Amino acid sequence: MRQDHGKHSWPCWKEQIISKWESDSLTFRMENPFEEAIFNIEMDMPMSFFLKQKDKLTSLHPDVSETMVHKRILRKCGGDLEHAIRRCIEPCSKEYYINAMEDITTRKKIGKN
């Protein structure tokens, strides 16, 4: 690639990358998997689901606060499970949310059919 385009500084490469990949369609393609993901207690492990959704959301919106990330991920859990997790803990770190999700999904019948 460098042979084809010559030697450029990082700001030049960064500008070219942004101009090529920053588009509405790419943003939509990245947001769509996050919006479609819903926690399925029978198929998803709480830790992997939470961390994958966190990575997706922070890559799309790097400036979003940790509290907002947690709230958006909890909305993916569905009514009763989301309510149980919110009642279990105060807004805090991702470790507490993951532990609460694992505890509720393994010990209680919330979210199971």
C-alpha positions in Angstrom: 0.0 0.0 0.0 2.8 2.4 0.9 4.4 1.6 -2.5 1.3 2.6 -4.3 0.5 5.8 -2.4 3.9 6.9 -1.1 5.1 7.7 2.4 2.6 9.8 4.3 2.3 10.9 7.9 -0.3 9.3 10.3 -2.7 12.3 10.1 -2.8 11.9 6.3 -3.6 8.2 6.6 -6.2 8.9 9.4 -8.0 11.4 7.2 -8.1 9.0 4.3 -9.4 6.2 6.5 -12.1 8.5 8.0 -13.2 9.8 4.6 -13.4 6.3 3.2 -15.2 4.6 6.1 -17.2 7.3 7.8 -20.7 7.1 6.2 -24.3 6.8 7.2 -24.6 3.4 5.7 -21.6 2.1 7.7 -22.9 3.6 10.9 -26.3 2.0 10.2 -24.6 -1.4 9.6 -22.8 -1.1 12.9 -25.8 0.1 14.9 -28.1 -2.5 13.5 -26.6 -5.6 15.3 -26.7 -3.7 18.6 -30.3 -2.7 18.1 -31.4 -6.2 17.1 -29.6 -8.0 19.9 -31.8 -9.1 22.7 -30.7 -11.2 25.7 -31.9 -14.7 25.5 -31.5 -16.5 28.8 -31.4 -19.9 27.2 -28.8 -19.1 24.5 -26.7 -16.2 25.9 -24.2 -16.1 28.7 -24.6 -12.9 30.7 -20.9 -12.0 30.7 -20.3 -12.5 27.0 -23.6 -10.8 26.1 -22.9 -7.8 28.3 -19.3 -7.3 27.1 -20.2 -7.8 23.4 -22.9 -5.2 23.6 -20.6 -2.8 25.6 -18.0 -3.1 22.9 -20.5 -2.5 20.1 -21.9 0.5 21.8 -18.6 2.1 22.8 -17.2 1.6 19.3 -20.2 3.5 17.8 -20.3 6.2 20.5 -17.0 6.6 22.2 -18.1 9.6 24.2 -21.1 8.0 25.9 -21.0 7.6 29.6 -20.6 4.3 31.4 -24.0 4.7 33.1 -25.7 5.2 29.7 -24.0 2.2 28.3 -25.3 0.1 31.2 -28.8 1.5 30.8 -28.9 0.7 27.1 -27.6 -2.8 27.6 -30.2 -3.5 30.4 -33.0 -2.5 28.0 -31.9 -5.5 25.9 -32.7 -7.9 28.8 -36.5 -7.6 28.6 -39.1 -6.6 31.2 -38.9 -8.8 34.2 -35.2 -9.5 34.0 -34.3 -5.8 33.5 -36.5 -4.9 36.5 -34.9 -7.5 38.7 -31.4 -6.4 37.8 -32.2 -2.7 38.4 -33.7 -3.5 41.8 -30.8 -5.7 42.7 -28.1 -3.0 42.4 -27.6 0.7 42.1 -25.9 2.1 39.0 -22.3 1.0 39.2 -19.5 -0.8 37.4 -20.0 -3.4 34.7 -18.7 -6.2 37.0 -21.7 -5.7 39.3 -24.1 -5.7 36.4 -22.6 -8.9 35.0 -22.6 -10.6 38.5 -26.3 -9.5 39.0 -27.3 -10.9 35.6 -25.5 -14.2 36.2 -27.0 -14.5 39.7 -30.5 -13.7 38.6 -30.4 -15.9 35.5 -29.0 -18.9 37.4 -30.8 -18.7 40.7 -34.2 -17.4 39.8 -36.8 -18.3 37.2 -37.0 -14.7 35.9 -36.8 -14.6 32.1 -37.2 -18.3 31.7 -40.3 -19.7 29.9 
